Amino acid sequence: MNFRDLFYYFFNFKFFIITLPELLGGLLVTVEIAALSLSLGFVLGLVLAVIRVTIRQAGKSPLLRILNLPLVVYVDVLRAIPPLVTLVVVYYALPFINITIPRFWAAVLTFVVILSAFAEEIFRATIEAIDRGQIEAARSLGLSYLKSMAYVVIPQALKIALPPLTSRMIAVTKDVSLASVIGVADLLKKARAAQSLYANPTPLFSAALLFTLLFLPLVRLSMYVEKKLAE
C-alpha cells in the first residue's frame, strides 16, 4: 500500500488550507439556502395542513372535495418527483413562460415547495391525531376555530411532529448540495471547482468534513428530541 500517495491525493493538508476560505464561503451559501428553505417550507407546510384539515372536517360535499383536490395533487406530485428534477424545472423550464428566477432563489423556491409537501403530510397527520373534542371544548369557551387551532391543537401537534420534522430537515439540508447543478456557488460547487483547479480531490474530502460538522448537530438534535419525547 502506498499511503504517501493516498494522503497526497486525498488528504493533502496544503490544498486543504489553500481551498478552505473558498469552501467556507460555499458553506455559508449552503447554510443560507437551507435556513430559508427550512423556515419557509415548515411555515407553508403548516398552513397547507391547517387548510386541508379544515376542509376535511367541514364535510364531504363534492365542492369541498374539489377544493381539496389541488392540495392533494400538490403534495403527492412534489413528494414523488426527485428534487433534482424539480430544481431543473424551476430554473430551466420556467423561463420559457417568461418567469426567470436567479439561481439562489430558484434553489430556495425548489426546496421550500418540496419541504412544504412533506411537512404538510406530517402536520396533517399529527393535527388529526389530536382529539377533536379539544377543539370543541375550546370553541365552547369562546375561542374561534383559528384560535382553537393556534392555541390548543397546533402546539400539541408540533410536539408529536418534532422527530419526523427533524429527520426531514436533515434530508432537505443534504439535498441543498444539488443546487450546484444550476450553478449556485454552494459548498459542493466550490469543492468541485477547487478539485479541477488543483487536479486534486482533497477539496471534496474537505467539503465532506464540513458537511459532517454541519449535519452532526442536527443528527444529535434529532436523537435528543426523540429521547425527550419518549420519556
Secondary structure as UniProt FT lines:
FT   HELIX           3..10
FT   HELIX           13..58
FT   HELIX           62..80
FT   HELIX           83..88
FT   HELIX           89..93
FT   HELIX           94..97
FT   HELIX           103..129
FT   HELIX           132..140
FT   TURN            141..142
FT   HELIX           145..148
FT   HELIX           149..153
FT   HELIX           154..175
FT   HELIX           176..182
FT   HELIX           187..198
FT   HELIX           202..230
//
